[in-house]
Amino acid sequence: MIRTVGLTRHFTRNKQTIEAVRGLDLEIAPGELVAFLGPNGAGKSTTLRMLTTLIAPTAGTAEVAGYDVTRDRAAVRRSIGYVGQGNAAGHQYRGRDELMSQARAHGLSRRDARARTEELLEAFDLTEHADRPVSRLSGGQRRRLDVAIGLVQEPAILFLDEPSTGLDPQNRVNLQEQVRRLNAELGTTIVITTHYLEEADALAGRVIVIDHGRMIADDTAGALKSALGDLVSMELATTEHAQAAAIRADRIPGAQVTVAGTSVEVRAPFGRSAAPALVADLAAAGTPVTGLEVVGPTLDDVFLNLTGRSLRESDHTAEQTDQHEGEAA
Ligand SMILES: Nc1ncnc2c1ncn2[C@@H]1O[C@H](COP(=O)(O)OP(=O)(O)OP(=O)(O)O)[C@@H](O)[C@H]1O
């Protein structure tokens, strides 16, 4: 459904070359729901803009729905829906009219268009704002309308560029439900970009992690996390006990052990199931554990492990936008 080979895009700014996307090889089958996860500036939007024919690749090739994004732009566009980061809705129109005219433009009868419009208004919590001109909606409401417009025509392939940025948690959940339904009921192939870890985790069967224009991981969220393993954090009474605990923990298959004072951290593929025996052994050896926490890995741990940086550092911008929506709504 989507295939790229060596897909590359450079930009030139102030005589400097920015390698936004660097040699992306990608294969997405019909009916997949895929999340591109990466920090701001990773190259997610640029990739989507090439796949939707909005910008041309500098090198490499991409096929979408069997059509080449450079040679068959019109055919690609007919096969896809795209919700970009900007606002799609015309400002002087009412939200309900925007949805109606989109639905009619895509061939729905007046009756079906009205039903679809009301369904989407309700799904995105827009019913009571539907008769206001778009220019008078808050940022979050406008964002929801944009996404609703992208969902009107139920295309074979849908690209959503950070659709939930600026939405409050409730509307983020509504959006995710709509996306999931579209994928499950209509078999729509969906590519969504996000820097929300929870969203990639909750929504997508497959997560493609992008950093500095390259794909650095491609698997299900579950597989990415289980490859990393659980984190077992232990507190011991003395630094000597901690050293003894570290030696014992090191015997757990695949364990990575770090010691800091009286704290010992063990990252291991089956850390959760290994922890009880570890604690029992340490107690029997006279070096008992005084505090214990076992946490499963998050996608942020996966990103941290791959890049040495946390994805959450780039997340606060989005959280601030959420507060803005609350104020404006
Ligand atoms: N039109 C452009 N001109 C110059 N540089 C650009 C342009 N578009 C993107 N870039 C640069 O390309 C890199 C990748 O940007 P891109 O928008 O694809 O990242 P992203 O992962 O989508 O991040 P975000 O979440 O902020 O949209 C960044 O360094 C960005 O500044």
The ligand as a Gaussian input file, in Angstrom:
#p B3LYP/6-31G(d) Opt

LIG

0 1
 N       10.233000      24.044000       4.396000
 C       11.307000      23.826000       5.141000
 N       12.421000      24.578000       4.992000
 C       13.519000      24.355000       5.740000
 N       13.610000      23.380000       6.691000
 C       12.544000      22.617000       6.895000
 C       11.332000      22.785000       6.148000
 N       10.431000      21.855000       6.568000
 C       11.049000      21.152000       7.542000
 N       12.312000      21.591000       7.726000
 C       13.306000      21.050000       8.694000
 O       13.371000      19.653000       8.490000
 C       13.516000      18.964000       9.726000
 C       12.388000      17.970000       9.897000
 O       11.168000      18.683000      10.091000
 P        9.751000      17.979000      10.210000
 O        8.726000      19.061000      10.284000
 O        9.614000      16.963000       9.162000
 O        9.863000      17.263000      11.610000
 P        8.720000      16.582000      12.488000
 O        9.263000      15.323000      12.994000
 O        7.469000      16.522000      11.734000
 O        8.570000      17.589000      13.694000
 P        7.272000      18.395000      14.194000
 O        6.649000      17.509000      15.183000
 O        7.873000      19.612000      14.818000
 O        6.434000      18.710000      12.989000
 C       13.553000      20.047000      10.797000
 O       14.909000      20.344000      11.062000
 C       12.865000      21.220000      10.141000
 O       13.329000      22.442000      10.674000

